[in-house]
Each structure stands twice: as structure tokens, then as C-alpha cells.
Amino acid sequence: MSDFTKEFQKAYKLINESHYILIVTHINPDADTLSSALALSNYMYRNNINHKVYNSSKYLPRNLDFLPRFDKITDTVPKSYDLIIYVDCGDKRRVGFEFNYTCKVINIDHHQSNDNYGDINIVDSDKGSTAELLFGFFKNNEIKITKEIATCLYIGIYDDSIAFTTPRTNSKTFEVINTLVTTNIEIPKILESYLMRETLAKYRLLPKILQTLELYFEGDIAIIYQKQEWLDITGATFNECDEVVNEILKIAIVKIAIYLREDNNNIRISLRGKDDIKIDLSKVANTLNGGGHKNAAGATLSGVSIQQATTRLLDTFKNYI
């Protein structure tokens, strides 16, 4: 496990020297990228640091709208900025926009496929979430972790660890959670806001996705998909059923679950594997110009159908199984 004390200090110094900061989150955002960005945003707002949180996606996860400053996330890039902070972006291409790279870049992430593209790189693949890694930034620089910041960090850690069940969840993770709890965050209320506000549209979309389930390689691999037209039929948003890939992985014989989603001319691919798989899914994703972790990775294929993407994935896995 790396010691990022110097990097945390350099990042803090650069933030305080900058005039306008752009905090960038990845496309099709999850809780980790948005909560990490909003934790920084709450800190900067409290300290009168000019900044914006940017996400290029048309829709943001509705169940995260309770996070402090969620309503300040924008899809408009400011005219000028002198520092970009990428949070939870294993690849700088995953943000959906070409930024001004003449300015300084801080890269905060936990994906093992991250190639350290920043001027300051705080990248630790041993951490279960970027939110947990970001906690170190606040702690090392003796920044007060307010209730608002703690709320954001808690959700990021909770979600990316799949409720504290992934292999990288350890005693350090719970030490962080214990510190966050001391800010008097209301965990039952937070989780109710996050977990208990599902839309009817989601439950109209979910059966359509589940009906696509197919097993390959004697049940080792399960593939499901989501067609774009189903969103119009059900009223659901693109990322409404993100967690369905984790549900498919619960099937006893399945070792790897794959979720394909139509997105205009692209197929978004999510890969999830059980703890004991011998295949490194990040390497599989890399062959498709994607990335991620050993047990969780993703990629995007352009100009192909779901069937073509399925065929390509199965051909790729033949080299590993």
C-alpha cells in the first residue's frame, strides 16, 4: 500500500494556488465518482475556492440527488480554468470531453488500469473506492471533514465496495467509516435516501433485461443486455439498472457476469467477476480499449450491435478460459 503523504500535500498546495478549478467525473457516473467530486466541492465551497463539478452525461443517478451540492453539477465547461481534478477516472478519455491540457492536472483514482496521466497522481488500486482514497487527502492535510463531506465519502465507499463485500474492503476501510460516523452522519437516513427511492420505470425495465440472460462456457459466463428502445418504452434512464450485473453474479454457477447496454452508436460493457476468478478482467477490458480492476472492469465498443459485441467478447474470453 502506497504512502501518498507528499502527493496529498502537493495537491493541497496546488488547489490553494489555483484561480478556478474544474472537478471532472466520468461518463455514466456511479456513486464513487460523483460522491468524491462532491466531497471536494463541499470543501471548496466552504473555503471560497472557485470551482465547478463537471459531468457530460445526459442523466445523473436520481438516487444520489440527496448528496450535498448535487444540484451544482454541470454539463457546461467553464470558459477558463487553471486546474483539472479527475476523480475516479481510470482513463482521461472517460469524461466525454477534450479539456485544456495546458493547465495542471490532479489525478485521484483507484483503478489498476490508470496510467498516471496527471501532473500529480494519487492512484492506489489497493483502495476499494476513490472516496476512501480521497479521505486520506482530507486527513493528511488536516482538513475538517464536515457532515456534508462525510455523507459524500460514505456513499462512495459503500457503493463501490458493494456494501463492504469486495476483497479490498479491510480494517482500514472500517477505520475510515468510523471517523466519518463521528461527524454525526445519519447512516440509516443516508441509506434510505440511496436505496429506498427506486422508480417504477426501473421495475418495468428490469424484467426485460433479465429475460435476455444467456450462459456460456458451461455457465461460467452470463451475459445480459439492455436495448435503448426499452428506455423510451419504460421511461427508465440509461443507468437505472446498473446493479443488475452484480445480481447476475450471485447465480451459483456464474463466475463472470457481463452487462451490455446500447447507447446510440455504442455498446457499453460492464464486466464483473467473483473473487476467486483466475482471469484479470481489466486485461480483458484493455483489449477493448477499456480498463478497470481484476474483478470489475468496463469498455465501450462503437459501431457494433449487441450480437456483434457478444461475439467479440466470447472470442476474447476463449483466450483466457
C-alpha positions as CSV (number, residue, x, y, z in Angstrom):
1,M,0.0,0.0,0.0
2,S,1.4,3.3,-1.1
3,D,2.1,6.4,1.1
4,F,0.7,9.4,-0.7
5,T,1.5,12.0,2.0
6,K,3.7,14.1,-0.3
7,E,1.2,13.9,-3.2
8,F,-1.7,14.9,-0.8
9,Q,0.3,17.9,0.3
10,K,1.3,18.9,-3.3
11,A,-2.4,18.6,-4.3
12,Y,-3.5,20.7,-1.4
13,K,-0.9,23.4,-2.3
14,L,-1.9,23.4,-6.0
15,I,-5.6,23.7,-5.1
16,N,-5.0,26.7,-2.9
17,E,-2.8,28.3,-5.6
18,S,-5.3,27.9,-8.4
19,H,-7.8,30.5,-9.5
20,Y,-10.6,28.3,-11.0
21,I,-10.8,24.5,-10.6
22,L,-12.7,22.0,-12.8
23,I,-13.6,18.8,-11.0
24,V,-14.2,16.1,-13.6
25,T,-16.3,12.9,-13.2
26,H,-16.6,10.0,-15.7
27,I,-19.4,9.3,-18.1
28,N,-22.3,7.2,-17.0
29,P,-21.4,8.2,-13.4
30,D,-21.6,6.0,-10.4
31,A,-21.7,6.9,-6.8
32,D,-18.0,6.8,-6.3
33,T,-17.1,9.4,-9.0
34,L,-19.9,11.8,-8.0
35,S,-19.6,11.5,-4.3
36,S,-15.8,12.0,-4.5
37,A,-16.3,15.1,-6.6
38,L,-19.0,16.5,-4.3
39,A,-16.8,15.8,-1.2
40,L,-14.2,18.1,-2.8
41,S,-16.9,20.6,-3.9
42,N,-18.2,20.9,-0.4
43,Y,-14.7,21.5,0.9
44,M,-14.0,24.1,-1.7
45,Y,-17.4,25.8,-1.3
46,R,-16.8,26.1,2.5
47,N,-13.4,27.7,1.8
48,N,-14.5,30.0,-1.0
49,I,-12.4,28.2,-3.7
50,N,-13.8,28.9,-7.2
51,H,-14.7,25.6,-8.9
52,K,-17.2,23.6,-10.9
53,V,-18.1,19.9,-10.9
54,Y,-18.5,18.6,-14.4
55,N,-20.2,15.5,-15.9
56,S,-21.0,15.1,-19.6
57,S,-23.8,12.6,-19.2
58,K,-27.4,13.4,-20.1
59,Y,-28.8,11.8,-16.9
60,L,-27.3,11.6,-13.4
61,P,-28.3,8.9,-11.0
62,R,-31.6,10.1,-9.4
63,N,-30.9,8.2,-6.2
64,L,-27.9,10.4,-5.5
65,D,-29.7,13.7,-5.6
66,F,-29.7,13.9,-1.8
67,L,-25.9,14.4,-1.7
68,P,-24.9,18.0,-0.7
69,R,-24.3,20.2,-3.8
70,F,-25.6,17.5,-6.2
71,D,-27.7,20.3,-7.8
72,K,-24.5,22.2,-8.7
73,I,-23.1,19.5,-11.1
74,T,-23.0,20.9,-14.6
75,D,-22.5,19.7,-18.1
76,T,-21.2,23.1,-19.2
77,V,-17.5,23.5,-19.3
78,P,-16.3,26.9,-17.9
79,K,-14.5,29.2,-20.4
80,S,-11.3,29.2,-18.3
81,Y,-9.8,27.1,-15.6
82,D,-6.2,26.5,-14.5
83,L,-6.6,23.2,-12.7
84,I,-8.4,20.0,-13.5
85,I,-9.0,17.3,-10.9
86,Y,-10.1,14.0,-12.3
87,V,-11.8,11.7,-9.7
88,D,-12.4,8.0,-10.3
89,C,-11.4,8.3,-14.0
90,G,-9.1,5.3,-14.8
91,D,-8.8,6.8,-18.3
92,K,-8.9,10.5,-19.0
93,R,-10.9,9.7,-22.2
94,R,-13.8,8.5,-20.0
95,V,-15.1,12.0,-19.4
96,G,-16.6,12.7,-22.8
97,F,-14.8,16.0,-23.5
98,E,-11.4,17.2,-24.6
99,F,-10.1,19.5,-21.9
100,N,-7.5,22.2,-21.9
101,Y,-4.4,20.2,-21.1
102,T,-2.1,23.2,-20.8
103,C,-3.3,23.5,-17.3
104,K,-2.3,21.4,-14.3
105,V,-4.0,18.0,-13.7
106,I,-4.5,16.1,-10.4
107,N,-5.5,12.5,-11.0
108,I,-7.2,10.8,-8.0
109,D,-8.3,7.2,-8.7
110,H,-8.2,3.6,-7.6
111,H,-8.3,1.7,-10.9
112,Q,-5.4,-0.5,-11.6
113,S,-5.6,0.4,-15.3
114,N,-4.9,4.1,-14.6
115,D,-1.7,5.2,-16.5
116,N,-0.9,8.1,-14.2
117,Y,-1.8,10.8,-16.7
118,G,-1.8,13.7,-14.2
119,D,0.9,16.2,-13.0
120,I,0.0,14.8,-9.5
121,N,-1.1,11.2,-9.4
122,I,-2.9,9.9,-6.4
123,V,-3.7,6.4,-7.7
124,D,-4.0,3.4,-5.4
125,S,-5.6,0.2,-6.8
126,D,-5.4,-1.3,-3.3
127,K,-8.3,1.0,-2.2
128,G,-11.8,-0.2,-2.7
129,S,-13.0,3.2,-3.9
130,T,-11.8,6.6,-4.8
131,A,-13.8,8.0,-1.9
132,E,-11.7,6.0,0.5
133,L,-8.5,7.2,-1.1
134,L,-9.8,10.8,-1.1
135,F,-10.4,10.5,2.7
136,G,-6.6,10.5,3.0
137,F,-6.4,13.8,1.3
138,F,-8.6,15.4,3.9
139,K,-7.0,13.6,6.8
140,N,-3.3,14.2,5.8
141,N,-3.9,17.9,5.2
142,E,-5.8,18.3,8.5
143,I,-8.9,19.5,6.6
144,K,-12.1,19.3,8.7
145,I,-14.3,16.6,7.5
146,T,-17.8,18.1,7.8
147,K,-21.0,16.3,7.9
148,E,-21.6,17.1,4.2
149,I,-18.2,15.8,3.2
150,A,-18.6,12.7,5.3
151,T,-22.0,12.0,3.7
152,C,-20.5,12.1,0.3
153,L,-17.5,9.9,1.2
154,Y,-19.6,7.3,3.0
155,I,-21.9,6.7,-0.1
156,G,-18.9,6.4,-2.4
157,I,-17.2,3.8,-0.1
158,Y,-20.5,2.0,0.5
159,D,-21.4,1.7,-3.2
160,D,-18.0,0.8,-4.7
161,S,-17.4,-1.8,-2.1
162,I,-20.9,-3.2,-2.8
163,A,-21.9,-2.7,0.8
164,F,-18.5,-3.6,2.2
165,T,-18.3,-7.0,0.5
166,T,-15.5,-6.6,-2.1
167,P,-12.0,-8.1,-1.4
168,R,-10.3,-4.7,-1.0
169,T,-12.6,-3.9,2.0
170,N,-10.4,-4.2,5.1
171,S,-9.8,-2.9,8.5
172,K,-8.5,0.4,7.1
173,T,-11.9,0.8,5.3
174,F,-13.7,0.5,8.6
175,E,-11.4,2.9,10.3
176,V,-12.4,5.5,7.7
177,I,-16.1,4.7,8.2
178,N,-15.6,5.0,12.0
179,T,-14.1,8.5,11.5
180,L,-16.9,9.5,9.2
181,V,-19.5,8.4,11.7
182,T,-18.0,10.8,14.3
183,T,-19.3,13.7,12.2
184,N,-22.9,12.6,13.2
185,I,-23.9,11.5,9.7
186,E,-27.2,9.6,9.9
187,I,-26.4,6.3,8.2
188,P,-30.0,4.9,8.2
189,K,-31.3,8.1,6.7
190,I,-28.5,8.2,4.1
191,L,-29.1,4.6,3.0
192,E,-32.8,5.0,2.9
193,S,-32.3,8.0,0.6
194,Y,-30.0,6.0,-1.6
195,L,-31.6,2.6,-1.6
196,M,-35.3,3.1,-1.0
197,R,-36.3,5.5,-3.7
198,E,-36.4,3.3,-6.8
199,T,-38.6,4.3,-9.7
200,L,-41.5,2.4,-11.2
201,A,-39.7,2.8,-14.5
202,K,-36.8,0.7,-13.2
203,Y,-39.0,-2.2,-12.4
204,R,-40.6,-2.1,-15.8
205,L,-37.1,-2.2,-17.4
206,L,-35.6,-4.9,-15.1
207,P,-37.7,-7.8,-16.4
208,K,-36.8,-7.0,-20.0
209,I,-33.1,-7.1,-19.1
210,L,-33.4,-10.4,-17.1
211,Q,-35.2,-12.1,-19.9
212,T,-32.0,-11.7,-22.1
213,L,-29.9,-13.8,-19.8
214,E,-27.7,-16.3,-21.6
215,L,-25.0,-18.6,-20.2
216,Y,-21.7,-19.5,-22.0
217,F,-18.7,-21.7,-21.3
218,E,-20.8,-24.2,-19.3
219,G,-22.3,-21.5,-17.2
220,D,-19.1,-19.7,-16.2
221,I,-20.1,-16.6,-18.1
222,A,-23.5,-14.9,-18.0
223,I,-24.5,-12.1,-20.4
224,I,-27.4,-9.8,-20.2
225,Y,-28.2,-6.7,-22.3
226,Q,-30.3,-3.5,-22.4
227,K,-31.7,-2.1,-25.6
228,Q,-32.0,1.6,-26.0
229,E,-35.6,1.4,-27.2
230,W,-36.6,-0.1,-23.8
231,L,-35.8,3.2,-22.1
232,D,-38.4,5.0,-24.2
233,I,-40.9,2.2,-23.5
234,T,-40.4,2.1,-19.8
235,G,-39.4,5.7,-19.0
236,A,-36.2,4.5,-17.3
237,T,-32.9,6.2,-17.6
238,F,-29.7,4.7,-19.0
239,N,-28.1,3.8,-15.7
240,E,-31.3,2.9,-13.9
241,C,-30.4,-0.8,-13.6
242,D,-26.6,-0.6,-13.2
243,E,-26.5,-3.0,-10.3
244,V,-28.2,-5.8,-12.2
245,V,-24.8,-7.1,-13.3
246,N,-24.0,-7.7,-9.6
247,E,-27.3,-9.6,-9.2
248,I,-26.5,-11.9,-12.1
249,L,-23.1,-12.6,-10.5
250,K,-25.0,-14.1,-7.5
251,I,-26.0,-17.1,-9.6
252,A,-24.1,-20.0,-8.1
253,I,-22.5,-21.4,-11.3
254,V,-21.7,-18.0,-12.8
255,K,-18.1,-16.8,-12.4
256,I,-18.3,-13.7,-14.7
257,A,-21.3,-11.5,-15.4
258,I,-21.4,-9.2,-18.4
259,Y,-23.9,-6.4,-19.0
260,L,-24.2,-4.8,-22.4
261,R,-26.1,-1.5,-23.0
262,E,-27.0,0.2,-26.2
263,D,-26.0,3.9,-26.1
264,N,-26.7,5.5,-29.5
265,N,-23.9,4.0,-31.8
266,N,-22.0,2.5,-28.8
267,I,-22.3,-0.6,-26.7
268,R,-21.2,0.0,-23.1
269,I,-19.8,-3.1,-21.5
270,S,-19.6,-3.9,-17.8
271,L,-17.6,-6.9,-16.5
272,R,-17.9,-8.3,-13.0
273,G,-16.2,-11.4,-11.6
274,K,-16.3,-13.4,-8.4
275,D,-13.3,-13.1,-6.0
276,D,-11.8,-16.4,-7.0
277,I,-11.6,-16.0,-10.8
278,K,-8.2,-16.5,-12.3
279,I,-9.0,-14.1,-15.2
280,D,-8.0,-10.4,-14.7
281,L,-11.0,-8.6,-16.2
282,S,-9.0,-5.4,-16.5
283,K,-6.8,-7.1,-19.1
284,V,-9.8,-8.3,-21.0
285,A,-11.2,-4.7,-21.0
286,N,-7.8,-3.4,-22.1
287,T,-8.1,-5.5,-25.3
288,L,-11.3,-3.5,-26.0
289,N,-9.7,-0.1,-25.1
290,G,-11.3,-0.2,-21.7
291,G,-9.9,-0.7,-18.2
292,G,-10.8,-1.3,-14.5
293,H,-9.9,-3.8,-11.9
294,K,-9.3,-7.6,-11.7
295,N,-12.9,-8.2,-10.6
296,A,-14.7,-5.2,-12.1
297,A,-13.9,-3.6,-15.5
298,G,-15.6,-1.9,-18.4
299,A,-15.2,-0.9,-22.0
300,T,-17.1,0.7,-25.0
301,L,-17.4,-0.7,-28.5
302,S,-18.5,1.7,-31.3
303,G,-20.4,0.9,-34.4
304,V,-21.4,-2.7,-33.4
305,S,-24.6,-4.4,-32.5
306,I,-25.3,-6.2,-29.2
307,Q,-24.8,-9.5,-31.0
308,Q,-21.5,-8.4,-32.6
309,A,-20.3,-7.2,-29.2
310,T,-21.3,-10.5,-27.6
311,T,-19.4,-12.5,-30.3
312,R,-16.3,-10.4,-29.9
313,L,-16.4,-10.8,-26.1
314,L,-16.8,-14.5,-26.3
315,D,-13.9,-14.8,-28.8
316,T,-11.8,-12.7,-26.4
317,F,-12.6,-14.9,-23.4
318,K,-11.6,-18.0,-25.4
319,N,-8.0,-16.8,-24.9
320,Y,-8.5,-16.8,-21.1
321,I,-10.8,-19.8,-20.3
